[in-house]
Amino acid sequence: MKLPEFGVKRPAATAMLFLAVLVLGIICFFKLGLDLTPEIEPTQVTVMTTWQGASCEDVETKVTRVLEKSLGSVSNLDEIRSSTSEGRSIITCTFTWGTNIDEASNDIRARLDRTKQALPEDVDDPLILKFDSASMPVMVIGVTAKESIEKLYDIIDDEVFQPLQRIEGVGSVDAFGGLQRQINVTLSRQRLAGYGLTLSDIEAAIASENKTLPAGNLKIGIIEYTIRVVGEYVDAEQIREIPLLQKDGAIIRLKDVAEISDSFKEITQYVETMGRDGMIMIVQKRTGANTVAVCEAVRNELKRLETIVPRDIQFFIVNDSSTFITQSIANVRDSVYWGGLLVVLVCYLFLRNLRTSLVIVVTIPFSLIIALCYMYFMGWTINIISLSALAIAIGMVVDNAIVVLENITTQVSRGVKVREASMFAASEVGLSLAASTATTICVFLPLVFVQGATGILFRQLGGLVTATLLASLACALMLTPMLSSKLLKTLPRTKKEKEEAARRRSPGQKLYAYSERIFLAVENFYGRFLGVCLRHRSLVIIVATAVVGISIMTLPFVGTEFTPDQDTGEMTIRFQLPVSTRAELTAATSRKIVALAYAKEQELLQQKGKSVAPDENGEPRASAIRFNNWRAGRASSGWGGRGSHIGMLSMKFLPLEERPYGTAELGDLILSELRTWPELARVYLDTSNRLMSHIMGGSNEKPIVVRILGYDLEVTHGIANRIRDLALDIPGVRDPIVTFDSGNREIVINIDRDAAAVLGVNVNNIVSSIRTLFYGNEASQFREGEDEYQIFVRLGEEERRDVSDLVNSEITVNGNRIRLDSFATISEELGPVTINRTGQERVIYLNIDVYERSLGEVAIDLKKAIADNIILPPGISIDYAGQIKEQGKSFRELTLMLVLGIILVYMVMAAQFESYMAPFIVMFSIPFAFSGAFFALALTGKTLNIMSFIGLIMLVGTVVNNAIVLIDYINILLARDYSVLQAITMAGRQRLRPVMMTTLTTIFGMLPMAMSNSTGSELWSPLSIAIIGGLSISTLVTLVLIPILYSLVAKPSKNAVTAA
């Protein structure tokens, strides 16, 4: 039994089947998670190694290069990069897509275990960090306090950290800033010398007086007691009384040679939120956890915690990833709703009958419900890509039902009973429907060959469109015939029945009859126009060729880029003062930048003559900046800067709908002013692009990254600066930054090993003594309850201010004090702050941002300028990274996919028509679809990016559908012995209405997406614009050019199909 027959003959079974699908779909819908994009897990593993106090070049030579050599032969390694700075080495291994990251991590761990023995003894064990999407912060929380500022760190650590970490889905919570308690033992060089004490004496005394150990057992009678000697410090005052030695009958205590204070660690980083001192907390989710659910749970927990912590402590959510996600999802969802409504209106406009319109409209929810079931069982989330797929499909799912219904109504109008027409009309077009659906679906098959993030994104889009269209085909062949058999009425056939029906016509039926005459007039006009075109084929072909030629001329006006920039309502400003600038000055500069941001915003509002939208209560708002926070100086954790001269400012804005300017627009004004500040050595400005953050593995790479490779950093630095000067003259270039500093001031101690050997001093003794004096050393720990605090020993600040303090340092050997200048010289040098490497070779990066011009255009001009003006010396090479590299890779793969899609579409049509020529004629729709897409992109100012590119690929499978239906009916008429001209004109008139309906439903279904300018619309609008433009032009070609071309090869015989 065929599907239409089953649907009509078993209406109850059909209804129950689709209702079961509806119930299942509703359950699946409520179980689906929300996220911005499909889960993209870049295959990266980072190896972080710390060597405290070591210079940048020492770490590179003795740590980074050793580890790179070992890791360079790991299986499936795509790229190895490293960044070496003072005391730290970070090596990032990027593997080919599809590599099992756990196996790769195990391979790296095994190689590190074998390499550890080749590293310096005091180097910390390398840490292996696997990157995934959970590594990116989902929420940044600012914490401020007034009276509780000194205890803020402990309060957050004791009362906030644990509750947040217990939340389901939270992976970790990190924090920086705040005052951390520490017992400081500040030594006096003179007092130590006066009592004949050494640094090791002080450290040993502190450690030996702070022990609690079990001392065995004591058996008394039937009881066995455990002996425990309690010797740990109970309070900080006990540390002051530690005995060091006896001299002249008096006990010399620690307080006699040092100042002991229960204070805080030295402040190396300053943090402010909304102009108040405080801390920053970073929340990360677990792998696989839902971002929106985690952020909502954290917000609720913060509300509860506000009632527990002291009243002066406030929490500010500086960045909440779920906000942009929910706003974007809501906007796409609204586009889907509006698109569905427009599709319903288009159907009613053409059908002008509630019953027939209902037959078509029911297809939409059932097709989408089946797609939701498919999403759930595939483990996907509701995200931008999946909703975009549904928004695209919402206008396409009715196409099959429209063709079926049109054929049913045609047969009913010829006198066939509704029940029989519902079965046989659907069966008659079933093969062509399957073929047209197959052509749309098959363009997604080559996605299996697309690697990387692009493949992950579009496999989900293709999978959903495929599932939705297959569902719509099932609905068209089962549900539509069943509903038609119940809702449509048999037309009056006898003269008496027609006269009776004419007397009883309602106003609606009269309107239907009037509008039907209009539609028939349009169809007749089209038939006559088609006849004229058939008599002037050459002219039509010339005009069509001209259209393609004009579209090619528009290509220079369509720029290219990887992904559209998104206004997420966030801005990050990173800046650097001259190297070695103190953190206090960096903090003062941060405050000035905050003030500048607010001032420039007011200037921009005055220029536009607009104001910020009022708040929820209708009260006016002066600024669209919701929150700001900054941090300046060297951080102790991985989330901060690595120098006292580095600062970072973050701002969160109101949604795009509530402010009259874009973040990039304001950022350009701020940046223009900051460039004039002489105290700034560098300044970076980013407006977040979340899709790029996912695709690029969470890195902050600029759109264009020029890599200059070579060992001699002076030579490569000079070349980088020359390229930077060239880039400044290229329109659209913003912020060309050379990421290299050679100005890190170092005081170098050069040891005369012969002199040291004579004096009995070894290098280890020298290093440990100088390190304790000037960096400090943890002698022991002070325990209070469950908390532990460092007891930190070093010289007082007044004895660490000058080079002479270093020269006067003494090393104790066998009770003898030997001055440092007895066996060493001291010099001041400049060393690199950071040394970057890629492919085990030194590299300098030139990062370039793009503004008000497409990425592709800027990249072409830059490459040409470099080729014309830069001559590379031997051993120096240049390549490109960043978004431009990913764009080239993705465009090559998508081009291959486009070609394969065209071939597959041809093969499907050839199989349907049993002809090689007929599908070739149909394929002429494709170049005109591309022409329309390029026209639309050029007119709207959009670029060719991976989203609009996938629109071109979808057009290949979509635009041929109307031609398939048209030619299939022409072949049927030819088989009935109609002449070629008669068959073409008759088929054109007969298929005009369904062709226009299917085209307009698809166009209007995507129109809200194309016209949207709300949050997140930058991502999906190029895709919908490309499809709308392509469909519009290709439909005209289908209605005029395709029939003309087919008339050249068709023959008026029963074998016309084969002959074609």
LUMMIMI-769621 format. One record per residue (C-alpha): x negated, y negated, z negated. Coordinates in steps of 0.05 Angstrom, whole numbers. Example, Ala and Ser with C-alpha at 12.3 -4.5 7.8 and 13.67 -1.06 7.14 Angstrom:
     px     py     pz
   -246     90   -156
   -273     21   -143
! end
This chain:
     px     py     pz
      0      0      0
    -28    -68     20
    -33   -124    -32
     23   -167     -2
     69   -106      0
     52    -89    -72
     65   -161    -94
    133   -164    -60
    157    -94    -75
    132    -93   -148
    146   -165   -172
    150   -146   -245
     84   -109   -244
     52   -166   -207
     78   -217   -257
     55   -176   -317
    -14   -167   -285
    -24   -241   -276
      5   -257   -345
    -45   -208   -376
   -101   -245   -340
    -73   -311   -366
    -73   -287   -438
   -144   -258   -431
   -168   -323   -400
   -140   -365   -456
   -176   -321   -508
   -241   -326   -468
   -234   -401   -462
   -232   -412   -537
   -293   -367   -546
   -336   -404   -495
   -391   -450   -523
   -407   -521   -501
   -475   -543   -475
   -504   -594   -426
   -534   -545   -376
   -540   -469   -369
   -592   -439   -415
   -660   -452   -383
   -719   -421   -418
   -785   -446   -388
   -838   -392   -393
   -889   -430   -434
   -933   -409   -492
   -974   -459   -530
  -1036   -443   -570
  -1052   -496   -622
  -1119   -495   -659
  -1141   -543   -714
  -1213   -560   -733
  -1208   -615   -784
  -1259   -671   -778
  -1288   -647   -712
  -1298   -697   -655
  -1260   -692   -590
  -1319   -668   -549
  -1340   -617   -602
  -1269   -588   -602
  -1269   -585   -526
  -1336   -549   -522
  -1331   -501   -580
  -1256   -487   -582
  -1217   -507   -520
  -1265   -480   -468
  -1277   -416   -506
  -1202   -402   -512
  -1187   -423   -440
  -1238   -374   -414
  -1205   -318   -454
  -1133   -337   -436
  -1147   -351   -362
  -1140   -279   -342
  -1073   -265   -376
  -1024   -230   -330
   -972   -272   -292
  -1006   -337   -313
   -983   -393   -267
  -1021   -452   -297
  -1063   -466   -358
  -1069   -537   -385
  -1100   -564   -448
  -1104   -628   -488
  -1162   -637   -536
  -1164   -692   -588
  -1200   -705   -653
  -1193   -642   -695
  -1141   -609   -651
  -1137   -566   -588
  -1072   -552   -552
  -1071   -502   -495
  -1007   -492   -455
  -1000   -429   -413
   -944   -432   -362
   -923   -365   -333
   -886   -348   -269
   -810   -348   -275
   -783   -281   -296
   -842   -264   -340
   -823   -232   -406
   -846   -286   -454
   -851   -238   -513
   -898   -193   -475
   -939   -253   -452
   -944   -277   -525
   -968   -209   -547
  -1021   -209   -492
  -1044   -278   -514
  -1046   -256   -587
  -1090   -196   -570
  -1139   -239   -531
  -1142   -291   -587
  -1158   -236   -638
  -1218   -215   -595
  -1241   -288   -586
  -1236   -312   -658
  -1307   -289   -674
  -1334   -336   -621
  -1302   -398   -655
  -1336   -439   -710
  -1326   -411   -779
  -1285   -468   -808
  -1235   -470   -750
  -1164   -453   -770
  -1132   -392   -739
  -1098   -409   -672
  -1023   -415   -676
   -980   -387   -620
   -917   -427   -604
   -866   -401   -555
   -827   -456   -521
   -753   -448   -509
   -694   -495   -508
   -687   -488   -583
   -755   -522   -591
   -725   -588   -570
   -693   -629   -626
   -618   -629   -624
   -612   -683   -676
   -657   -738   -704
   -635   -766   -771
   -662   -830   -803
   -662   -833   -879
   -670   -898   -917
   -672   -918   -990
   -684   -978  -1035
   -691   -961  -1109
   -706   -887  -1094
   -759   -900  -1041
   -816   -872  -1084
   -777   -808  -1097
   -745   -803  -1029
   -792   -749  -1002
   -780   -703  -1062
   -704   -716  -1061
   -700   -698   -987
   -745   -638   -997
   -706   -611  -1057
   -634   -630  -1041
   -628   -639   -966
   -675   -592   -931
   -648   -527   -958
   -574   -541   -946
   -588   -563   -875
   -631   -502   -860
   -577   -456   -886
   -528   -480   -834
   -511   -426   -783
   -549   -440   -719
   -601   -487   -749
   -671   -461   -734
   -714   -510   -773
   -714   -579   -804
   -778   -621   -803
   -791   -689   -832
   -844   -743   -831
   -853   -808   -867
   -839   -822   -940
   -885   -823  -1000
   -913   -754  -1019
   -935   -744  -1091
  -1009   -728  -1101
  -1057   -728  -1161
  -1114   -772  -1137
  -1183   -764  -1168
  -1222   -825  -1145
  -1296   -815  -1156
  -1349   -867  -1172
  -1416   -855  -1140
  -1453   -892  -1195
  -1420   -855  -1252
  -1435   -788  -1220
  -1508   -807  -1213
  -1510   -834  -1284
  -1487   -768  -1313
  -1524   -725  -1263
  -1461   -693  -1236
  -1449   -668  -1166
  -1386   -663  -1124
  -1385   -588  -1131
  -1388   -596  -1207
  -1325   -639  -1205
  -1287   -592  -1158
  -1308   -530  -1197
  -1287   -561  -1264
  -1218   -581  -1237
  -1206   -512  -1208
  -1233   -472  -1267
  -1190   -510  -1318
  -1126   -496  -1278
  -1113   -421  -1281
  -1058   -376  -1306
  -1077   -303  -1300
  -1054   -236  -1329
  -1106   -209  -1379
  -1084   -137  -1386
  -1036   -100  -1433
  -1030    -90  -1508
   -994    -30  -1537
   -964    -41  -1606
   -922     17  -1630
   -871     36  -1578
   -876    -31  -1541
   -926    -49  -1487
   -939   -123  -1480
   -969   -159  -1420
  -1023   -209  -1438
  -1020   -273  -1398
  -1068   -331  -1408
  -1032   -397  -1393
  -1083   -447  -1370
  -1049   -488  -1315
  -1040   -562  -1325
   -974   -580  -1356
   -978   -654  -1342
  -1024   -700  -1304
  -1055   -728  -1368
  -1089   -661  -1381
  -1129   -671  -1317
  -1160   -734  -1346
  -1186   -694  -1405
  -1222   -640  -1366
  -1291   -630  -1398
  -1350   -634  -1350
  -1412   -628  -1395
  -1440   -645  -1463
  -1491   -700  -1468
  -1523   -724  -1533
  -1469   -688  -1572
  -1413   -722  -1534
  -1366   -689  -1485
  -1365   -721  -1417
  -1295   -716  -1388
  -1266   -726  -1319
  -1238   -794  -1338
  -1309   -818  -1352
  -1332   -810  -1280
  -1267   -818  -1241
  -1201   -854  -1239
  -1143   -805  -1243
  -1074   -828  -1220
  -1008   -792  -1210
   -994   -828  -1144
   -982   -813  -1071
  -1020   -790  -1010
  -1052   -844   -969
  -1001   -873   -920
  -1022   -858   -849
   -955   -868   -816
   -901   -920   -827
   -828   -905   -813
   -768   -952   -811
   -695   -940   -792
   -649  -1000   -781
   -702  -1045   -812
   -710  -1005   -876
   -766   -961   -900
   -752   -887   -901
   -762   -820   -866
   -744   -784   -802
   -715   -714   -801
   -717   -670   -739
   -665   -614   -732
   -677   -556   -685
   -627   -502   -668
   -639   -427   -663
   -645   -395   -595
   -577   -380   -567
   -540   -425   -617
   -489   -474   -591
   -515   -545   -592
   -447   -578   -603
   -428   -532   -660
   -495   -540   -694
   -493   -616   -691
   -422   -618   -716
   -440   -574   -775
   -501   -618   -791
   -458   -681   -789
   -407   -650   -837
   -462   -627   -884
   -493   -697   -885
   -426   -726   -906
   -425   -677   -964
   -498   -691   -983
   -484   -767   -985
   -441   -753  -1046
   -498   -716  -1081
   -560   -758  -1068
   -570   -826  -1102
   -524   -880  -1075
   -579   -922  -1044
   -600   -866   -997
   -567   -871   -929
   -568   -824   -869
   -568   -852   -798
   -559   -805   -739
   -609   -836   -692
   -601   -784   -638
   -547   -731   -630
   -553   -687   -569
   -481   -664   -576
   -455   -735   -564
   -479   -739   -493
   -458   -667   -481
   -386   -677   -505
   -380   -743   -469
   -405   -713   -403
   -363   -651   -411
   -301   -692   -427
   -313   -736   -365
   -321   -676   -319
   -260   -644   -351
   -220   -707   -337
   -245   -705   -265
   -220   -633   -260
   -151   -653   -288
   -145   -713   -241
   -169   -671   -183
   -118   -618   -198
    -63   -670   -201
    -84   -700   -134
    -85   -630   -104
    -14   -619   -128
      8   -686    -99
    -24   -670    -32
     11   -603    -30
     78   -635    -46
     66   -690      6
     58   -637     61
    110   -587     36
    161   -637      9
    195   -581    -29
    189   -564   -102
    197   -490    -91
    143   -484    -37
     97   -532    -75
    104   -488   -137
     82   -427    -97
     18   -464    -79
      5   -498   -146
     10   -434   -187
    -52   -410   -151
    -94   -463   -186
    -88   -443   -260
    -91   -369   -247
   -154   -376   -204
   -188   -420   -256
   -167   -373   -313
   -200   -314   -278
   -263   -357   -270
   -262   -370   -345
   -259   -296   -359
   -318   -286   -313
   -357   -340   -350
   -344   -307   -417
   -365   -237   -395
   -428   -266   -362
   -447   -300   -428
   -445   -370   -398
   -424   -435   -431
   -379   -492   -411
   -430   -542   -384
   -440   -594   -330
   -456   -543   -277
   -398   -495   -292
   -347   -552   -296
   -374   -581   -232
   -363   -513   -200
   -291   -512   -224
   -281   -584   -200
   -307   -565   -131
   -265   -502   -129
   -200   -533   -153
   -186   -562    -84
   -209   -498    -48
   -169   -447    -87
   -104   -469    -54
   -132   -462     17
   -117   -387     23
    -48   -396     -8
    -33   -454     40
    -50   -411    101
     -7   -353     75
     51   -398     58
     48   -434    125
     51   -368    162
    109   -344    118
    149   -407    130
    134   -404    204
    162   -334    209
    222   -352    165
    237   -410    212
    238   -359    269
    293   -321    235
    254   -268    197
    281   -252    128
    242   -281     70
    224   -214     39
    197   -185    104
    162   -250    123
    128   -253     55
     97   -184     66
     80   -185    139
     58   -258    147
      8   -250     90
    -18   -185    120
    -25   -219    188
    -74   -272    163
   -106   -228    110
   -167   -212    153
   -181   -284    172
   -172   -305     99
   -222   -253     77
   -271   -276    130
   -264   -350    113
   -273   -334     39
   -333   -291     55
   -366   -348     94
   -359   -394     34
   -385   -341    -14
   -442   -314     28
   -481   -380     26
   -495   -366    -47
   -525   -297    -35
   -595   -325    -19
   -596   -355    -89
   -626   -289   -112
   -690   -312    -78
   -692   -381   -112
   -738   -381   -171
   -745   -426   -231
   -696   -474   -262
   -663   -490   -195
   -644   -418   -186
   -616   -413   -257
   -574   -476   -247
   -544   -457   -181
   -535   -383   -193
   -483   -404   -244
   -451   -454   -197
   -450   -403   -141
   -425   -348   -186
   -367   -389   -211
   -347   -414   -142
   -350   -342   -117
   -308   -316   -175
   -257   -372   -167
   -250   -362    -92
   -243   -286    -98
   -190   -299   -151
   -155   -347   -104
   -157   -295    -48
   -125   -244    -95
    -72   -295   -114
    -58   -312    -41
    -49   -239    -22
     -9   -217    -83
     20   -275   -122
     37   -321    -64
     78   -268    -25
    113   -248    -89
    132   -319   -108
    152   -335    -36
    199   -276    -34
    233   -302    -97
    232   -377    -87
    239   -388    -12
    307   -386     20
    327   -355     86
    343   -410    137
    412   -412    169
    411   -374    234
    482   -377    263
    514   -440    289
    566   -438    233
    512   -430    179
    473   -489    208
    535   -534    210
    552   -515    138
    481   -529    115
    482   -596    151
    545   -617    114
    516   -597     46
    448   -630     54
    425   -667     -8
    386   -733     -6
    322   -693    -16
    338   -649     43
    353   -709     86
    286   -739     66
    253   -673     83
    285   -672    152
    264   -745    165
    192   -732    143
    191   -667    183
    205   -707    245
    145   -751    228
    100   -691    219
    125   -661    285
    111   -727    320
     40   -726    293
     31   -654    315
     57   -670    384
     12   -731    389
    -47   -688    369
    -27   -636    421
    -25   -690    476
    -91   -720    451
   -123   -651    452
    -98   -642    523
   -131   -708    544
   -196   -686    511
   -194   -620    547
   -190   -658    613
   -250   -702    593
   -295   -651    560
   -360   -685    580
   -341   -751    548
   -321   -717    483
   -387   -678    481
   -426   -743    494
   -389   -779    437
   -401   -720    390
   -475   -720    407
   -478   -794    393
   -448   -783    324
   -503   -734    307
   -555   -782    335
   -530   -840    293
   -530   -796    231
   -603   -779    243
   -617   -854    246
   -587   -861    176
   -637   -812    145
   -688   -866    129
   -634   -900     87
   -623   -837     46
   -679   -831     -6
   -699   -766    -39
   -711   -748   -112
   -711   -686   -155
   -651   -699   -199
   -609   -762   -207
   -628   -805   -266
   -577   -803   -322
   -560   -859   -369
   -556   -820   -434
   -553   -882   -478
   -623   -872   -505
   -688   -910   -498
   -757   -893   -522
   -815   -942   -522
   -885   -914   -535
   -942   -963   -542
  -1016   -964   -560
  -1058  -1019   -589
  -1134  -1018   -580
  -1162   -952   -606
  -1177   -951   -681
  -1128  -1008   -696
  -1102   -999   -767
  -1032   -970   -777
  -1009  -1033   -814
  -1019  -1074   -750
   -985  -1021   -708
   -925  -1024   -755
   -921  -1100   -750
   -921  -1093   -674
   -864  -1043   -678
   -822  -1094   -716
   -836  -1146   -663
   -813  -1099   -607
   -748  -1084   -644
   -734  -1159   -648
   -752  -1167   -574
   -703  -1111   -554
   -645  -1146   -589
   -664  -1213   -559
   -669  -1186   -488
   -602  -1151   -496
   -569  -1218   -512
   -603  -1250   -451
   -577  -1194   -407
   -506  -1201   -434
   -508  -1276   -421
   -533  -1265   -350
   -476  -1217   -335
   -425  -1260   -371
   -397  -1198   -404
   -393  -1172   -475
   -396  -1105   -509
   -331  -1068   -519
   -299  -1078   -588
   -302  -1023   -640
   -247   -974   -659
   -212  -1028   -702
   -213  -1079   -646
   -268  -1120   -679
   -319  -1151   -631
   -389  -1122   -628
   -450  -1166   -616
   -496  -1110   -593
   -491  -1043   -558
   -551  -1017   -597
   -522   -970   -648
   -586   -947   -683
   -660   -961   -679
   -719   -930   -713
   -794   -932   -704
   -855   -898   -730
   -927   -923   -726
   -993   -891   -743
  -1021   -821   -750
   -971   -766   -768
   -985   -705   -809
   -935   -663   -769
   -931   -647   -695
   -875   -697   -682
   -916   -760   -691
   -975   -795   -660
  -1047   -774   -667
  -1077   -843   -679
  -1066   -903   -723
  -1060   -947   -661
   -999   -908   -633
   -927   -928   -644
   -859   -904   -619
   -792   -939   -620
   -726   -902   -608
   -658   -935   -595
   -589   -905   -588
   -536   -943   -549
   -461   -941   -543
   -433   -897   -487
   -439   -924   -417
   -365   -939   -414
   -371   -987   -473
   -430  -1030   -450
   -436  -1074   -388
   -508  -1055   -372
   -551   -993   -362
   -608   -974   -407
   -657   -976   -348
   -634  -1047   -333
   -648  -1070   -405
   -712  -1029   -407
   -739  -1066   -346
   -729  -1133   -381
   -763  -1108   -444
   -820  -1078   -405
   -832  -1142   -365
   -841  -1180   -430
   -885  -1127   -464
   -933  -1128   -405
   -950  -1200   -423
   -970  -1182   -495
  -1046  -1183   -498
  -1049  -1138   -560
  -1018  -1079   -524
  -1067  -1032   -490
  -1011   -988   -461
   -936   -986   -462
   -889   -931   -438
   -814   -936   -431
   -767   -877   -421
   -692   -873   -413
   -677   -800   -426
   -660   -752   -370
   -635   -690   -405
   -631   -646   -344
   -704   -663   -328
   -722   -648   -401
   -693   -578   -393
   -724   -565   -325
   -793   -592   -342
   -798   -551   -405
   -785   -608   -453
   -845   -648   -428
   -844   -723   -417
   -876   -720   -349
   -863   -781   -305
   -832   -774   -235
   -901   -779   -203
   -964   -752   -237
  -1029   -760   -199
  -1082   -712   -226
  -1155   -731   -214
  -1198   -669   -229
  -1273   -670   -243
  -1323   -661   -300
  -1351   -732   -300
  -1298   -772   -337
  -1328   -839   -319
  -1323   -824   -244
  -1252   -796   -248
  -1231   -853   -293
  -1256   -903   -241
  -1218   -867   -186
  -1155   -866   -229
  -1159   -941   -239
  -1168   -953   -165
  -1106   -911   -150
  -1069   -949   -204
  -1086  -1015   -169
  -1061   -987   -103
   -996   -963   -136
   -981  -1032   -164
   -973  -1058    -92
   -922  -1005    -74
   -848  -1026    -80
   -811   -985   -132
   -871   -967   -174
   -864   -981   -249
   -913   -969   -305
   -973   -936   -272
  -1010   -912   -334
  -1079   -879   -335
  -1077   -830   -394
  -1149   -835   -415
  -1184   -873   -470
  -1259   -878   -477
  -1256   -926   -536
  -1250   -882   -597
  -1302   -911   -645
  -1344   -858   -678
  -1398   -862   -730
  -1445   -806   -711
  -1493   -775   -762
  -1553   -747   -724
  -1590   -697   -768
  -1665   -689   -763
  -1667   -614   -773
  -1742   -612   -788
  -1737   -665   -842
  -1676   -631   -871
  -1712   -564   -873
  -1771   -594   -910
  -1723   -624   -961
  -1685   -559   -967
  -1619   -588   -941
  -1575   -545   -895
  -1523   -570   -847
  -1465   -537   -885
  -1484   -574   -948
  -1488   -640   -910
  -1420   -631   -876
  -1383   -608   -939
  -1411   -665   -982
  -1397   -721   -932
  -1328   -693   -917
  -1309   -691   -991
  -1335   -762  -1003
  -1301   -796   -943
  -1244   -750   -921
  -1230   -717   -988
  -1218   -647  -1010
  -1163   -609  -1047
  -1196   -585  -1111
  -1134   -550  -1139
  -1059   -557  -1146
  -1015   -586  -1199
   -951   -546  -1210
   -887   -577  -1236
   -827   -531  -1236
   -823   -501  -1166
   -862   -557  -1134
   -936   -559  -1122
   -978   -622  -1111
  -1049   -630  -1088
  -1105   -652  -1135
  -1145   -692  -1085
  -1218   -712  -1096
  -1256   -766  -1058
  -1292   -833  -1065
  -1254   -896  -1082
  -1233   -940  -1024
  -1282   -995  -1044
  -1339   -946  -1033
  -1314   -925   -963
  -1312   -992   -928
  -1380   -999   -895
  -1433   -960   -858
  -1480   -975   -916
  -1434   -933   -961
  -1447   -875   -914
  -1522   -888   -913
  -1524   -889   -990
  -1491   -821   -995
  -1531   -769  -1032
  -1535   -694  -1021
  -1551   -652  -1082
  -1598   -593  -1072
  -1622   -553  -1131
  -1608   -611  -1178
  -1645   -661  -1134
  -1608   -719  -1102
  -1630   -734  -1031
  -1605   -795   -994
  -1573   -784   -926
  -1621   -832   -890
  -1679   -787   -913
  -1663   -736   -859
  -1611   -768   -814
  -1598   -830   -772
  -1530   -863   -763
  -1504   -894   -699
  -1438   -922   -674
  -1413   -893   -609
  -1351   -891   -566
  -1321   -823   -552
  -1258   -801   -515
  -1194   -800   -555
  -1165   -743   -515
  -1194   -697   -462
  -1143   -664   -416
  -1157   -603   -375
  -1119   -564   -322
  -1142   -500   -290
  -1202   -500   -338
  -1226   -566   -308
  -1225   -636   -337
  -1170   -680   -311
  -1145   -752   -317
  -1072   -765   -306
  -1041   -825   -273
   -968   -827   -293
   -922   -868   -249
   -849   -885   -261
   -800   -904   -207
   -748   -959   -210
   -696   -984   -158
   -726   -940   -103
   -723   -866    -90
   -777   -819   -114
   -790   -791    -45
   -801   -859    -13
   -850   -881    -67
   -887   -815    -63
   -896   -820     12
   -924   -891      7
   -970   -872    -50
   -999   -811    -15
  -1012   -853     47
  -1046   -908      7
  -1091   -857    -27
  -1109   -823     38
  -1126   -889     71
  -1166   -921     14
  -1196   -868    -31
  -1259   -830    -12
  -1271   -774    -62
  -1343   -757    -82
  -1365   -684    -85
  -1335   -645   -142
  -1274   -690   -149
  -1204   -671   -124
  -1133   -699   -128
  -1066   -664   -132
   -996   -682   -154
   -951   -659   -211
   -890   -683   -248
   -821   -686   -216
   -850   -695   -146
   -882   -627   -151
   -817   -594   -175
   -779   -631   -121
   -823   -604    -65
   -818   -533    -93
   -743   -536   -101
   -730   -568    -34
   -771   -514      1
   -731   -459    -33
   -665   -494    -20
   -683   -504     53
   -696   -429     59
   -630   -416     24
   -595   -463     74
   -624   -426    134
   -607   -358    106
   -537   -383     89
   -526   -405    161
   -549   -337    187
   -503   -300    139
   -444   -343    158
   -456   -327    231
   -461   -253    216
   -395   -253    178
   -359   -289    234
   -390   -245    288
   -364   -184    249
   -294   -215    245
   -288   -238    317
   -326   -178    346
   -361   -231    388
   -428   -266    391
   -404   -328    426
   -342   -347    385
   -380   -354    319
   -434   -393    356
   -381   -443    377
   -355   -448    306
   -426   -462    281
   -424   -529    316
   -383   -554    257
   -445   -549    212
   -489   -605    242
   -429   -652    240
   -418   -634    167
   -490   -653    153
   -479   -718    192
   -419   -735    149
   -457   -718     85
   -515   -764    104
   -467   -820    124
   -432   -814     56
   -497   -813     17
   -524   -873     55
   -459   -913     46
   -455   -899    -29
   -529   -910    -42
   -539   -839    -68
   -601   -797    -55
   -615   -728    -28
   -630   -689    -91
   -620   -618   -114
   -547   -633   -129
   -531   -663    -61
   -574   -610    -29
   -530   -555    -58
   -471   -595    -30
   -501   -586     39
   -508   -512     27
   -436   -506      5
   -414   -544     67
   -444   -489    111
   -394   -439     82
   -336   -488     77
   -332   -527    142
   -327   -465    186
   -263   -441    151
   -216   -486    189
   -249   -468    255
   -243   -394    238
   -168   -401    226
   -159   -442    289
   -199   -396    335
   -168   -334    305
    -99   -361    324
   -124   -381    393
   -147   -310    404
    -79   -284    382
    -44   -328    433
    -94   -309    487
    -79   -236    473
     -5   -253    485
    -23   -275    556
    -20   -350    544
    -66   -392    587
   -129   -421    555
   -101   -492    554
    -34   -469    528
    -66   -426    474
   -112   -482    451
    -59   -537    449
     -7   -492    417
    -56   -465    365
    -79   -537    351
     -8   -560    338
      9   -498    298
    -54   -501    254
    -59   -577    247
    -18   -580    183
    -54   -524    146
   -122   -551    169
   -105   -620    143
    -76   -592     78
   -137   -549     63
   -184   -606     79
   -147   -659     39
   -137   -614    -21
   -212   -601    -23
   -229   -675    -13
   -178   -701    -64
   -198   -646   -113
   -269   -674   -114
   -251   -747   -106
   -248   -763   -181
   -318   -734   -189
   -344   -776   -131
   -313   -840   -157
   -331   -831   -230
   -381   -878   -261
   -375   -852   -332
   -427   -818   -376
   -460   -760   -339
   -429   -778   -271
   -498   -791   -242
   -509   -716   -240
   -447   -691   -205
   -426   -749   -161
   -479   -737   -106
   -455   -666    -98
   -382   -685    -89
   -398   -745    -44
   -439   -700      2
   -383   -649      7
   -329   -702     18
   -369   -736     73
   -386   -671    107
   -314   -644    105
   -285   -709    132
   -329   -710    195
   -329   -635    206
   -253   -632    204
   -248   -682    261
   -299   -639    299
   -258   -576    285
   -195   -608    312
   -227   -636    375
   -296   -611    393
   -290   -538    373
   -228   -526    417
   -263   -560    475
   -326   -518    468
   -285   -455    460
   -246   -471    523
   -312   -466    562
   -321   -392    544
   -250   -366    532
   -214   -326    586
   -138   -319    593
   -133   -244    585
   -116   -193    533
   -191   -181    525
   -204   -255    512
   -233   -241    443
   -283   -191    471
   -300   -236    530
   -313   -293    483
! end
